[in-house]
Amino acid sequence: MGHPLTGHTGEVNAVACTTLDGIPAAVTASADTTVRVWDLRTSQTIGDPLIGHTGRVTAVACSMLNGMPAAVTASADKTVRVWDLRTGTATAVVALSAPYGVALTTTGDLVVAFQSDIALYRRQRYDGTAHF
C-alpha cells in the first residue's frame, strides 16, 4: 500500500484519475471547498489547491478539452466549474441548481446529474475557452 495523500482539511467526496503532462495524477474534490491535483508517483500535490468553490465540492471528472487537461467539478455552492489542470484556473463557471454529479464526454460536452435528472450541455467554441 502506498503513502496516504494528505492535505485536504475536510472529507474527500470524489476522486478522478488522469495524466498530466505524462504524470499519472489523481484529482480530489473535498468538503473543504478545494480541489487538489496529486502526483501518483510521489503522493505529493501538483501546484496549489484549485480554489473558487464556496461550498463543499461533491464531484469531479477529468478529460481533455482541445488538448487542455481539464477537470470538471460540482459543488454545493450551486456551480459547476471547468478547470485547466496546467494553470489551475477555472475556464468556465456554470450556475446550476443542485448539481450532484458531473462527467465530460469525449467531445467535451458536459453531463450533470441533479438528484433524479441528468442534463447534457453542449459546449460551444469561442475564443479558446470552454463555454456551455
N, CA and C atoms as a LAMMPS dump frame, in Angstrom:
ITEM: TIMESTEP
0
ITEM: NUMBER OF ATOMS
396
ITEM: BOX BOUNDS ff ff ff
-5.0000000000000000e+02 5.0000000000000000e+02
-5.0000000000000000e+02 5.0000000000000000e+02
-5.0000000000000000e+02 5.0000000000000000e+02
ITEM: ATOMS id mol type element x y z
1 1 1 N 0.846 -1.16 0
2 1 2 C 0 0 0
3 1 3 C 0.903 1.239 0
4 2 1 N 0.502 2.257 -0.748
5 2 2 C 1.292 3.475 -0.849
6 2 3 C 1.045 4.434 0.29
7 3 1 N 1.663 5.59 0.168
8 3 2 C 1.507 6.636 1.171
9 3 3 C 0.161 7.331 1.002
10 4 1 N -0.458 7.743 2.125
11 4 2 C -1.716 8.488 2.009
12 4 3 C -1.465 9.866 1.401
13 5 1 N -2.458 10.356 0.679
14 5 2 C -2.381 11.695 0.101
15 5 3 C -3.027 12.639 1.102
16 6 1 N -2.237 13.418 1.784
17 6 2 C -2.754 14.289 2.831
18 6 3 C -2.645 15.745 2.417
19 7 1 N -3.628 16.53 2.832
20 7 2 C -3.624 17.955 2.509
21 7 3 C -4.991 18.583 2.64
22 8 1 N -6.032 17.836 2.308
23 8 2 C -7.385 18.366 2.482
24 8 3 C -7.676 18.498 3.977
25 9 1 N -8.47 19.504 4.331
26 9 2 C -8.862 19.683 5.73
27 9 3 C -10.299 19.222 5.982
28 10 1 N -10.954 18.737 4.953
29 10 2 C -12.3 18.191 5.066
30 10 3 C -12.348 16.852 4.36
31 11 1 N -13.483 16.171 4.475
32 11 2 C -13.616 14.855 3.841
33 11 3 C -13.458 14.963 2.329
34 12 1 N -12.894 13.928 1.746
35 12 2 C -12.767 13.839 0.291
36 12 3 C -14.021 13.153 -0.224
37 13 1 N -14.738 13.852 -1.103
38 13 2 C -16.021 13.361 -1.607
39 13 3 C -15.92 12.627 -2.934
40 14 1 N -14.871 12.908 -3.709
41 14 2 C -14.765 12.289 -5.032
42 14 3 C -13.311 12.321 -5.49
43 15 1 N -12.981 11.388 -6.375
44 15 2 C -11.638 11.331 -6.96
45 15 3 C -11.756 10.874 -8.404
46 16 1 N -10.903 11.438 -9.255
47 16 2 C -10.819 11.023 -10.655
48 16 3 C -9.344 10.95 -11.028
49 17 1 N -9.016 10.114 -11.968
50 17 2 C -7.627 9.966 -12.399
51 17 3 C -7.447 10.456 -13.82
52 18 1 N -6.252 10.939 -14.104
53 18 2 C -5.907 11.454 -15.414
54 18 3 C -4.394 11.386 -15.576
55 19 1 N -3.917 11.849 -16.704
56 19 2 C -2.487 12.011 -16.924
57 19 3 C -2.24 13.483 -17.213
58 20 1 N -1.299 14.074 -16.493
59 20 2 C -0.992 15.49 -16.64
60 20 3 C 0.46 15.624 -17.076
61 21 1 N 0.647 15.97 -18.337
62 21 2 C 2 16.084 -18.909
63 21 3 C 2.829 14.827 -18.653
64 22 1 N 2.217 13.67 -18.863
65 22 2 C 2.891 12.389 -18.701
66 22 3 C 2.945 11.863 -17.285
67 23 1 N 2.417 12.611 -16.338
68 23 2 C 2.435 12.217 -14.929
69 23 3 C 1.077 11.626 -14.559
70 24 1 N 1.051 10.402 -14.028
71 24 2 C -0.229 9.868 -13.554
72 24 3 C -0.695 10.708 -12.368
73 25 1 N -1.942 11.173 -12.444
74 25 2 C -2.435 12.103 -11.429
75 25 3 C -3.83 11.717 -10.962
76 26 1 N -4.125 12.099 -9.727
77 26 2 C -5.466 11.988 -9.168
78 26 3 C -5.942 13.401 -8.871
79 27 1 N -7.225 13.64 -9.076
80 27 2 C -7.835 14.926 -8.771
81 27 3 C -8.905 14.647 -7.731
82 28 1 N -8.832 15.345 -6.594
83 28 2 C -9.755 15.09 -5.491
84 28 3 C -10.633 16.302 -5.22
85 29 1 N -11.867 16.015 -4.827
86 29 2 C -12.866 17.038 -4.507
87 29 3 C -13.214 16.902 -3.037
88 30 1 N -13.223 18.025 -2.307
89 30 2 C -13.34 17.938 -0.854
90 30 3 C -14.412 18.846 -0.259
91 31 1 N -14.829 18.476 0.934
92 31 2 C -15.743 19.302 1.712
93 31 3 C -15.081 20.604 2.152
94 32 1 N -13.751 20.699 2.072
95 32 2 C -13.06 21.936 2.449
96 32 3 C -13.133 23.005 1.35
97 33 1 N -13.933 22.764 0.315
98 33 2 C -14.214 23.64 -0.838
99 33 3 C -13.098 23.676 -1.87
100 34 1 N -12.079 22.845 -1.714
101 34 2 C -10.973 22.858 -2.674
102 34 3 C -10.935 21.591 -3.514
103 35 1 N -10.192 21.718 -4.598
104 35 2 C -9.873 20.603 -5.488
105 35 3 C -8.351 20.516 -5.488
106 36 1 N -7.821 19.319 -5.376
107 36 2 C -6.361 19.156 -5.385
108 36 3 C -5.96 18.163 -6.467
109 37 1 N -4.777 18.4 -7.022
110 37 2 C -4.201 17.536 -8.042
111 37 3 C -2.975 16.872 -7.424
112 38 1 N -2.892 15.551 -7.558
113 38 2 C -1.845 14.769 -6.909
114 38 3 C -1.008 14.008 -7.926
115 39 1 N 0.296 14.019 -7.731
116 39 2 C 1.217 13.188 -8.496
117 39 3 C 1.176 11.804 -7.857
118 40 1 N 0.683 10.815 -8.577
119 40 2 C 0.532 9.474 -8.006
120 40 3 C 1.859 8.736 -7.852
121 41 1 N 2.919 9.251 -8.484
122 41 2 C 4.238 8.62 -8.303
123 41 3 C 4.856 9.02 -6.968
124 42 1 N 4.617 10.277 -6.534
125 42 2 C 5.281 10.806 -5.342
126 42 3 C 4.334 11.023 -4.16
127 43 1 N 3.031 10.926 -4.38
128 43 2 C 2 11.212 -3.368
129 43 3 C 2.014 12.675 -2.935
130 44 1 N 2.567 13.557 -3.755
131 44 2 C 2.625 14.993 -3.459
132 44 3 C 1.641 15.746 -4.355
133 45 1 N 1.216 16.924 -3.875
134 45 2 C 0.324 17.738 -4.701
135 45 3 C 1.106 18.343 -5.855
136 46 1 N 0.376 18.579 -6.939
137 46 2 C 0.92 19.29 -8.095
138 46 3 C 0.307 20.682 -8.051
139 47 1 N 1.104 21.676 -7.77
140 47 2 C 0.598 23.038 -7.706
141 47 3 C -0.235 23.301 -6.464
142 48 1 N -0.828 24.479 -6.436
143 48 2 C -1.68 24.894 -5.324
144 48 3 C -3.072 24.293 -5.468
145 49 1 N -3.835 24.26 -4.37
146 49 2 C -5.225 23.803 -4.482
147 49 3 C -6.002 24.683 -5.461
148 50 1 N -6.954 24.083 -6.156
149 50 2 C -7.82 24.83 -7.063
150 50 3 C -8.936 25.418 -6.208
151 51 1 N -8.997 26.737 -6.164
152 51 2 C -9.971 27.408 -5.311
153 51 3 C -10.943 28.229 -6.139
154 52 1 N -12.119 28.402 -5.616
155 52 2 C -13.174 29.144 -6.296
156 52 3 C -14.545 28.731 -5.814
157 53 1 N -14.695 27.446 -5.512
158 53 2 C -15.966 26.992 -4.951
159 53 3 C -16.11 27.552 -3.535
160 54 1 N -17.349 27.842 -3.143
161 54 2 C -17.61 28.344 -1.794
162 54 3 C -18.394 27.345 -0.946
163 55 1 N -18.705 26.205 -1.509
164 55 2 C -19.374 25.119 -0.794
165 55 3 C -18.594 23.841 -1.015
166 56 1 N -18.97 22.805 -0.29
167 56 2 C -18.257 21.528 -0.442
168 56 3 C -18.297 21.081 -1.899
169 57 1 N -17.196 20.507 -2.347
170 57 2 C -17.108 20.007 -3.718
171 57 3 C -17.505 18.54 -3.677
172 58 1 N -18.519 18.196 -4.468
173 58 2 C -19.143 16.876 -4.348
174 58 3 C -18.784 15.893 -5.46
175 59 1 N -18.263 16.402 -6.579
176 59 2 C -17.987 15.509 -7.71
177 59 3 C -16.85 16.055 -8.54
178 60 1 N -16.138 15.16 -9.225
179 60 2 C -15.06 15.557 -10.131
180 60 3 C -14.958 14.523 -11.253
181 61 1 N -14.645 15.018 -12.452
182 61 2 C -14.363 14.159 -13.605
183 61 3 C -13.245 14.825 -14.399
184 62 1 N -12.487 14.036 -15.132
185 62 2 C -11.367 14.567 -15.906
186 62 3 C -11.471 14.152 -17.367
187 63 1 N -10.938 15.009 -18.242
188 63 2 C -10.904 14.728 -19.671
189 63 3 C -9.938 15.702 -20.316
190 64 1 N -9.773 15.575 -21.629
191 64 2 C -9.005 16.537 -22.418
192 64 3 C -9.99 17.389 -23.19
193 65 1 N -9.802 18.71 -23.175
194 65 2 C -10.617 19.649 -23.961
195 65 3 C -9.699 20.423 -24.887
196 66 1 N -9.757 20.123 -26.165
197 66 2 C -8.895 20.793 -27.146
198 66 3 C -7.43 20.776 -26.735
199 67 1 N -6.958 19.629 -26.27
200 67 2 C -5.57 19.484 -25.862
201 67 3 C -5.263 19.982 -24.459
202 68 1 N -6.249 20.511 -23.762
203 68 2 C -6.066 21.008 -22.403
204 68 3 C -6.516 19.937 -21.406
205 69 1 N -5.62 19.512 -20.489
206 69 2 C -6.072 18.587 -19.453
207 69 3 C -7.039 19.332 -18.541
208 70 1 N -8.24 18.794 -18.395
209 70 2 C -9.295 19.511 -17.685
210 70 3 C -9.934 18.635 -16.623
211 71 1 N -10.435 19.298 -15.585
212 71 2 C -11.282 18.659 -14.587
213 71 3 C -12.562 19.466 -14.528
214 72 1 N -13.655 18.798 -14.288
215 72 2 C -14.935 19.477 -14.071
216 72 3 C -15.413 19.07 -12.686
217 73 1 N -15.896 20.054 -11.924
218 73 2 C -16.321 19.804 -10.55
219 73 3 C -17.731 20.336 -10.316
220 74 1 N -18.429 19.69 -9.393
221 74 2 C -19.747 20.153 -8.955
222 74 3 C -19.648 20.459 -7.469
223 75 1 N -20.419 21.471 -7.043
224 75 2 C -20.319 21.905 -5.658
225 75 3 C -21.68 22.236 -5.06
226 76 1 N -21.731 22.184 -3.735
227 76 2 C -22.921 22.605 -3.008
228 76 3 C -23.161 24.106 -3.139
229 77 1 N -22.208 24.853 -3.693
230 77 2 C -22.408 26.285 -3.936
231 77 3 C -23.255 26.548 -5.183
232 78 1 N -23.791 25.462 -5.764
233 78 2 C -24.672 25.512 -6.933
234 78 3 C -23.94 25.943 -8.201
235 79 1 N -22.665 25.55 -8.308
236 79 2 C -21.916 25.791 -9.55
237 79 3 C -21.215 24.524 -9.991
238 80 1 N -20.96 24.49 -11.296
239 80 2 C -20.074 23.518 -11.907
240 80 3 C -18.934 24.327 -12.496
241 81 1 N -17.708 23.894 -12.263
242 81 2 C -16.545 24.615 -12.784
243 81 3 C -15.713 23.683 -13.653
244 82 1 N -15.167 24.254 -14.727
245 82 2 C -14.232 23.544 -15.584
246 82 3 C -12.863 24.149 -15.309
247 83 1 N -11.892 23.305 -14.982
248 83 2 C -10.558 23.743 -14.587
249 83 3 C -9.518 23.341 -15.617
250 84 1 N -8.601 24.241 -15.915
251 84 2 C -7.407 23.926 -16.693
252 84 3 C -6.4 23.372 -15.695
253 85 1 N -6.077 22.097 -15.791
254 85 2 C -5.208 21.476 -14.798
255 85 3 C -3.756 21.935 -14.917
256 86 1 N -3.359 22.473 -16.049
257 86 2 C -1.987 23.001 -16.166
258 86 3 C -1.827 24.32 -15.421
259 87 1 N -2.834 25.188 -15.502
260 87 2 C -2.721 26.512 -14.891
261 87 3 C -3.421 26.615 -13.542
262 88 1 N -4.334 25.689 -13.254
263 88 2 C -5.085 25.739 -12.006
264 88 3 C -6.192 26.776 -11.994
265 89 1 N -6.577 27.259 -13.164
266 89 2 C -7.62 28.281 -13.235
267 89 3 C -8.917 27.696 -13.773
268 90 1 N -10.021 28.303 -13.349
269 90 2 C -11.331 27.905 -13.857
270 90 3 C -11.538 28.57 -15.211
271 91 1 N -11.834 27.769 -16.231
272 91 2 C -12.079 28.313 -17.568
273 91 3 C -13.555 28.518 -17.833
274 92 1 N -14.403 27.937 -16.99
275 92 2 C -15.85 28.126 -17.121
276 92 3 C -16.495 27.898 -15.761
277 93 1 N -17.513 28.693 -15.475
278 93 2 C -18.315 28.528 -14.267
279 93 3 C -19.768 28.535 -14.713
280 94 1 N -20.483 27.471 -14.381
281 94 2 C -21.877 27.333 -14.77
282 94 3 C -22.717 27.292 -13.501
283 95 1 N -23.632 28.258 -13.35
284 95 2 C -24.522 28.282 -12.182
285 95 3 C -25.699 27.345 -12.44
286 96 1 N -25.869 26.369 -11.555
287 96 2 C -26.923 25.366 -11.702
288 96 3 C -27.532 25.071 -10.339
289 97 1 N -28.791 24.721 -10.331
290 97 2 C -29.456 24.386 -9.086
291 97 3 C -29.137 22.949 -8.693
292 98 1 N -28.402 22.789 -7.612
293 98 2 C -28.118 21.487 -7.005
294 98 3 C -27.441 20.467 -7.916
295 99 1 N -26.283 20.802 -8.525
296 99 2 C -25.565 19.775 -9.291
297 99 3 C -25.01 18.721 -8.339
298 100 1 N -25.163 17.457 -8.714
299 100 2 C -24.754 16.377 -7.83
300 100 3 C -23.578 15.575 -8.39
301 101 1 N -23.598 15.316 -9.686
302 101 2 C -22.533 14.568 -10.338
303 101 3 C -22.187 15.21 -11.657
304 102 1 N -20.975 14.955 -12.164
305 102 2 C -20.529 15.548 -13.42
306 102 3 C -19.73 14.541 -14.24
307 103 1 N -19.739 14.764 -15.55
308 103 2 C -18.905 13.991 -16.47
309 103 3 C -18.662 14.837 -17.7
310 104 1 N -17.578 14.546 -18.4
311 104 2 C -17.3 15.17 -19.693
312 104 3 C -17.308 14.081 -20.748
313 105 1 N -17.975 14.347 -21.88
314 105 2 C -17.972 13.375 -22.977
315 105 3 C -16.648 13.485 -23.728
316 106 1 N -16.403 12.559 -24.626
317 106 2 C -15.171 12.59 -25.412
318 106 3 C -15.119 13.795 -26.349
319 107 1 N -16.267 14.407 -26.622
320 107 2 C -16.294 15.612 -27.463
321 107 3 C -16.301 16.895 -26.627
322 108 1 N -16.235 16.751 -25.296
323 108 2 C -16.16 17.917 -24.431
324 108 3 C -17.48 18.447 -23.936
325 109 1 N -18.569 17.734 -24.216
326 109 2 C -19.856 18.174 -23.685
327 109 3 C -19.928 17.823 -22.198
328 110 1 N -20.702 18.601 -21.466
329 110 2 C -20.83 18.445 -20.027
330 110 3 C -22.121 17.706 -19.692
331 111 1 N -22.018 16.694 -18.854
332 111 2 C -23.179 15.964 -18.37
333 111 3 C -23.26 16.212 -16.863
334 112 1 N -24.435 16.659 -16.402
335 112 2 C -24.62 16.979 -14.985
336 112 3 C -25.808 16.189 -14.444
337 113 1 N -25.615 15.592 -13.278
338 113 2 C -26.692 14.882 -12.602
339 113 3 C -27.29 15.789 -11.53
340 114 1 N -28.615 15.802 -11.476
341 114 2 C -29.378 16.534 -10.469
342 114 3 C -30.308 15.54 -9.797
343 115 1 N -29.954 14.996 -8.702
344 115 2 C -30.744 14.005 -7.977
345 115 3 C -31.437 13.014 -8.904
346 116 1 N -32.606 13.32 -9.483
347 116 2 C -33.295 12.343 -10.336
348 116 3 C -33.237 12.693 -11.819
349 117 1 N -32.517 13.72 -12.202
350 117 2 C -32.42 14.135 -13.603
351 117 3 C -30.968 14.21 -14.051
352 118 1 N -30.781 14.121 -15.353
353 118 2 C -29.467 14.295 -15.967
354 118 3 C -29.631 15.288 -17.109
355 119 1 N -28.698 16.235 -17.221
356 119 2 C -28.752 17.231 -18.293
357 119 3 C -27.461 17.177 -19.098
358 120 1 N -27.579 17.37 -20.391
359 120 2 C -26.441 17.43 -21.297
360 120 3 C -26.289 18.869 -21.767
361 121 1 N -25.111 19.428 -21.575
362 121 2 C -24.801 20.786 -22.019
363 121 3 C -23.777 20.681 -23.145
364 122 1 N -24.169 21.149 -24.319
365 122 2 C -23.268 21.106 -25.469
366 122 3 C -22.304 22.281 -25.399
367 123 1 N -21.033 21.976 -25.559
368 123 2 C -20.001 23 -25.499
369 123 3 C -19.935 23.754 -26.814
370 124 1 N -19.802 25.074 -26.705
371 124 2 C -19.634 25.934 -27.876
372 124 3 C -18.208 26.448 -27.889
373 125 1 N -17.604 26.5 -29.06
374 125 2 C -16.245 27.026 -29.158
375 125 3 C -16.293 28.525 -29.36
376 126 1 N -15.527 29.203 -28.53
377 126 2 C -15.469 30.656 -28.603
378 126 3 C -14.205 31.12 -27.917
379 127 1 N -13.39 31.857 -28.574
380 127 2 C -12.13 32.457 -28.086
381 127 3 C -11.249 31.541 -27.244
382 128 1 N -11.232 30.248 -27.551
383 128 2 C -10.309 29.343 -26.918
384 128 3 C -10.66 28.868 -25.516
385 129 1 N -11.788 29.271 -24.965
386 129 2 C -12.173 28.798 -23.644
387 129 3 C -13.446 27.985 -23.753
388 130 1 N -13.728 27.229 -22.708
389 130 2 C -14.922 26.368 -22.716
390 130 3 C -16.15 27.17 -22.29
391 131 1 N -17.173 27.161 -23.111
392 131 2 C -18.44 27.822 -22.796
393 131 3 C -19.544 26.791 -22.93
394 132 1 N -20.45 26.754 -21.974
395 132 2 C -21.557 25.8 -22.025
396 132 3 C -22.861 26.545 -22.087
